[in-house]
Amino acid sequence: MNVTVTGQHVEVTPAIRDYVVEKMGRVKRHFDQPIEVTVILKVEKLNQHVEANVHVQGRDLFVEASNPDMYVAIDELTHMLDRQIIRLKEKQHDQRIGAPLKHIAAD
């Protein structure tokens, strides 16, 4: 997994970089092949803004989160990204095996 962390109007310290890489490990458990993750950290007045762009299986997933605390924003971002990946995988699984038939109640 290749994680690129950049900062706009904020210095990316080794502690923040390690925290982002550790949290993006949640994404890695869903995929076998290598994936590309680009994380952008921004400071906008009182809010810390985090964006992630993940390239997996020919698709790009984009997630963003804002919070006054950078670490909380990173946590929110990883949670939203995890949910988005699970939805993507469920959708792909349903398309492969076909949608389950609905049961019709007999009158």
C-alpha positions in Angstrom: 0.0 0.0 0.0 1.4 3.3 -1.1 0.3 6.2 1.2 1.2 9.8 0.2 0.6 12.4 2.8 0.8 16.1 1.9 -0.1 19.3 3.8 -1.5 22.6 2.7 -0.8 25.4 5.1 0.3 22.8 7.7 3.5 21.0 8.4 3.2 17.2 8.2 5.1 16.0 11.3 6.4 12.4 11.5 3.8 11.8 14.2 0.9 12.8 12.0 2.3 10.9 9.0 2.6 7.7 11.2 -0.9 8.2 12.5 -2.3 8.5 9.0 -0.4 5.4 7.7 -1.6 3.4 10.7 -5.2 4.4 10.2 -5.0 3.7 6.5 -4.1 0.1 7.4 -7.8 -0.4 7.9 -8.2 0.0 4.2 -5.5 -2.5 3.4 -7.3 -5.4 5.0 -10.1 -5.2 2.4 -7.8 -5.7 -0.6 -5.1 -8.2 -1.6 -3.4 -6.1 -4.4 -1.5 -2.9 -3.8 -3.5 0.3 -3.6 -2.7 4.0 -3.9 -3.8 6.4 -1.2 -3.3 10.1 -1.3 -4.1 12.1 1.8 -4.2 15.9 1.9 -4.2 17.7 5.2 -5.4 21.3 5.3 -6.0 24.0 7.8 -8.9 26.4 7.2 -9.2 29.0 9.9 -10.4 26.9 12.9 -11.1 23.7 11.1 -8.7 20.9 10.2 -9.7 19.5 6.8 -8.6 16.0 5.6 -9.1 14.6 2.1 -8.3 11.1 0.9 -8.3 9.8 -2.7 -8.0 6.0 -2.9 -7.4 4.2 -6.2 -8.5 0.5 -6.1 -9.5 -1.9 -8.8 -9.8 0.7 -11.5 -12.0 3.0 -9.4 -11.3 6.1 -7.4 -12.9 6.7 -4.0 -12.9 10.2 -2.5 -13.6 11.0 1.1 -13.3 14.2 3.1 -13.8 15.2 6.8 -13.5 18.3 8.9 -13.0 18.8 12.6 -11.3 21.3 14.9 -8.9 18.5 15.9 -6.7 17.0 13.2 -6.6 13.5 14.8 -10.4 13.3 15.1 -10.7 14.4 11.5 -8.4 11.6 10.4 -10.4 9.1 12.5 -13.7 10.3 10.9 -12.1 10.1 7.4 -10.9 6.5 7.9 -14.3 5.5 9.2 -16.1 7.0 6.2 -13.6 5.4 3.8 -14.0 2.0 5.5 -17.8 2.2 5.1 -17.5 3.3 1.4 -15.2 0.4 0.6 -17.5 -2.1 2.3 -20.4 -0.7 0.2 -18.3 -1.0 -3.0 -17.4 -4.6 -2.2 -21.0 -5.5 -1.4 -22.2 -4.0 -4.6 -19.5 -5.9 -6.6 -20.4 -9.1 -4.8 -24.1 -8.7 -5.6 -23.4 -8.0 -9.3 -21.3 -11.2 -9.6 -23.8 -13.6 -8.1 -26.9 -11.8 -9.1 -29.4 -10.0 -6.8 -31.2 -12.2 -4.4 -34.8 -12.9 -5.3 -37.5 -11.4 -3.2 -40.0 -13.7 -1.6 -43.6 -13.0 -2.5 -46.1 -13.7 0.2 -48.9 -15.9 -0.8 -52.4 -14.4 -0.3 
